[in-house]
């Protein structure tokens, strides 16, 4: 950094000594070569250090398109009621019950937690009930170019009568995906769908009961889910970026497990809030 500052001071001194008024206009508008050199110097110093190439590059699932992997897991579940009561969230417009097979719980893993157009989802997970099993499907991109294929495939998982279930998804996941669909010039399949965000009814019911209402706290205290070797969601962006640079796939596999557990907990929490009492299944097998 000191070398850059010294170089910058030298360039300023050089530019102060120039008699710009004696030059033709076209020469004044053209960036001097020393400024171009400074830009190149900055670019080299700002470049991220190279990640050593790892031999551990294996990821679960199958590649369904260049750079797009599909993962699926099946979790045994107790028999479901004919309809799931969702009137516990009247402020969100839910006053009735819905058929279990309309439910689609979803969760994303992203390149950052701040949102905005620069943040993208590198994994989209969804869970729905198929008979007496909870099916968990995940899409994972291993190249930036595969984002469009991932978005198109996720859209195929939704129907006009699907009821979305998330945890803080109305404020984070859904707007983020809407932005990515818009940038990819694809229609947003979430637009117009009923969306039940479990964070808000959970806060109303359990605020002050537990230390906080984070999903990890609720699933541990209320559902009895204890995660083993869980990778915190805040470390997911680094795990993905490290893999893209040639690093180990170990933490990215843990991200997939973390996402699958989130989806399983969403399904169990939905039934608990609707006054059902499911046996909690730790759905961590990803294949």
JOURSUL-V777926 format. One record per residue. PSI is psi in radians with two decimals (999 if undefined). BURIAL is I if it has 16 or more other C-alpha atoms within 10 Angstrom, else O. D_CENTER is the distance of its C-alpha to the mean C-alpha in whole Angstrom. Layout:
BEGIN
<<PSI	BURIAL	D_CENTER> <PSI	BURIAL	D_CENTER>>
END
This chain:
BEGIN
<<-0.68	O	34> <-0.68	O	38> <-0.67	O	39> <-0.75	O	37> <-0.71	O	38> <-0.71	O	42> <-0.69	I	41> <-0.75	O	40> <-0.71	O	43> <-0.70	O	45> <-0.66	O	44> <-0.72	O	44> <-0.70	O	48> <-0.76	O	48> <-0.53	O	47> <-0.45	O	49> <-0.14	O	52> <2.48	O	52> <1.47	O	54> <-0.47	O	52> <-0.40	O	54> <-0.04	O	56> <2.66	O	54> <2.75	O	53> <-0.65	O	50> <-0.53	O	48> <-0.56	O	48> <-0.68	O	47> <-0.49	O	44> <2.33	O	43> <2.25	O	41> <2.67	O	43> <-0.53	O	42> <-0.52	O	42> <-0.72	O	39> <-0.67	O	37> <-0.67	O	38> <-0.72	O	36> <-0.73	O	33> <-0.66	O	33> <-0.75	O	34> <-0.73	O	31> <-0.69	O	29> <-0.69	O	30> <-0.51	O	30> <-0.19	O	26> <2.44	O	25> <2.55	O	23> <2.54	O	25> <2.44	O	25> <2.23	O	23> <2.38	O	25> <2.23	O	25> <2.62	O	24> <-0.29	O	26> <1.54	O	23> <0.11	O	21> <2.29	O	21> <2.64	I	17> <2.93	I	18> <-3.00	I	18> <2.62	O	20> <2.01	I	19> <-0.21	O	20> <2.79	O	19> <2.04	O	20> <0.11	I	17> <2.13	I	15> <2.53	I	15> <2.24	I	15> <2.49	I	15> <2.47	I	17> <2.59	I	19> <2.27	I	22> <2.22	I	22> <2.52	I	26> <2.75	I	26> <2.82	O	29> <2.41	O	31> <2.68	I	29> <2.86	O	31> <-0.49	O	32> <2.54	O	30> <2.13	I	27> <2.23	I	28> <0.30	I	26> <-0.05	I	28> <-0.06	I	27> <1.04	I	25> <-0.52	O	28> <-0.32	O	26> <0.10	O	23> <0.17	O	26> <2.06	I	26> <0.05	O	30> <-2.77	O	30> <2.73	O	29> <2.69	I	27> <2.40	O	27> <-0.58	I	25> <-0.05	I	24> <-0.25	I	23> <2.30	I	20> <1.78	I	16> <2.40	I	14> <2.71	I	10> <2.55	I	7> <2.69	I	3> <2.27	I	2> <2.98	I	3> <-0.02	I	7> <2.89	I	8> <-0.07	O	9> <-0.30	O	11> <-2.83	I	10> <2.96	O	12> <-0.34	O	13> <-0.16	O	13> <2.35	I	9> <2.75	I	7> <2.21	I	4> <-0.17	I	6> <2.36	I	6> <2.18	I	6> <2.56	I	9> <2.54	I	12> <2.39	I	15> <2.78	I	19> <2.28	I	22> <1.71	O	24> <-2.17	O	28> <0.33	O	28> <2.55	I	25> <2.06	I	21> <2.23	I	19> <2.13	I	16> <2.48	I	14> <2.49	I	11> <2.25	I	11> <2.21	I	10> <2.43	I	11> <0.06	I	14> <2.64	O	15> <-0.54	O	14> <-0.26	O	16> <0.00	I	15> <-0.76	I	12> <-0.71	I	15> <-0.66	I	16> <-0.79	I	12> <-0.73	I	12> <-0.69	I	16> <-0.72	O	16> <-0.66	I	13> <-0.57	I	16> <-0.30	O	18> <-0.18	O	17> <2.55	I	18> <2.98	O	21> <-0.46	O	23> <0.20	O	24> <2.51	I	20> <1.98	I	20> <2.46	I	16> <2.30	I	15> <3.13	I	12> <1.79	I	12> <0.35	I	12> <-0.49	I	10> <-0.53	I	13> <-0.45	O	13> <-1.15	I	9> <-0.84	I	7> <-0.83	I	10> <-0.66	I	12> <-0.79	I	9> <-0.64	I	9> <-0.71	I	13> <-0.75	I	13> <-0.68	I	11> <-0.69	I	14> <-0.77	O	17> <-0.51	O	16> <-0.03	O	16> <0.74	O	19> <2.64	O	18> <2.52	O	19> <1.92	I	16> <-0.25	I	17> <-0.35	I	15> <2.25	O	18> <-0.15	O	21> <2.56	O	20> <2.40	I	20> <1.99	I	18> <1.83	I	18> <1.95	I	16> <-0.22	I	17> <-0.75	I	17> <-0.86	O	20> <-0.50	I	23> <-0.72	I	22> <-0.74	I	22> <-0.64	O	26> <-0.59	O	27> <0.08	O	26> <2.22	O	26> <-0.30	O	29> <-0.77	O	29> <2.95	O	26> <-0.51	O	25> <3.11	O	22> <0.50	I	20> <2.61	O	16> <-0.69	I	15> <-0.63	I	16> <-0.78	I	20> <-0.75	I	20> <-0.56	I	20> <-0.80	O	22> <-0.68	O	25> <-0.66	O	25> <-0.20	I	23> <0.39	O	25> <2.15	I	22> <2.10	O	22> <2.36	O	19> <2.26	O	21> <0.74	O	20> <2.41	O	16> <2.09	I	14> <2.52	O	13> <-0.50	O	9> <-0.33	O	10> <-0.05	O	12> <-0.76	I	8> <-0.75	I	9> <-0.64	O	12> <-0.72	I	12> <-0.80	I	11> <-0.65	I	13> <-0.70	I	16> <-0.73	I	16> <-0.51	I	16> <0.13	O	19> <0.10	I	21> <-3.05	I	20> <2.60	I	20> <0.00	I	17> <-0.89	O	18> <-0.48	I	15> <-0.58	I	13> <-0.63	I	14> <-0.57	I	14> <-0.75	I	10> <-0.72	I	11> <-0.75	I	13> <-0.78	I	12> <-0.73	I	9> <-0.67	I	12> <-0.68	I	14> <-0.79	I	12> <-0.73	I	13> <-0.73	I	16> <-0.62	I	17> <-0.77	I	16> <-0.77	I	18> <-0.69	I	21> <-0.67	I	20> <-0.81	I	21> <-0.61	I	24> <-0.75	I	25> <-0.47	I	25> <0.28	I	27> <0.23	O	29> <2.85	O	29> <1.40	O	29> <2.72	I	27> <2.19	O	27> <2.23	I	24> <2.11	I	23> <1.73	I	21> <1.48	I	19> <-0.13	I	18> <2.04	O	20> <2.14	I	17> <999	O	20>>
END
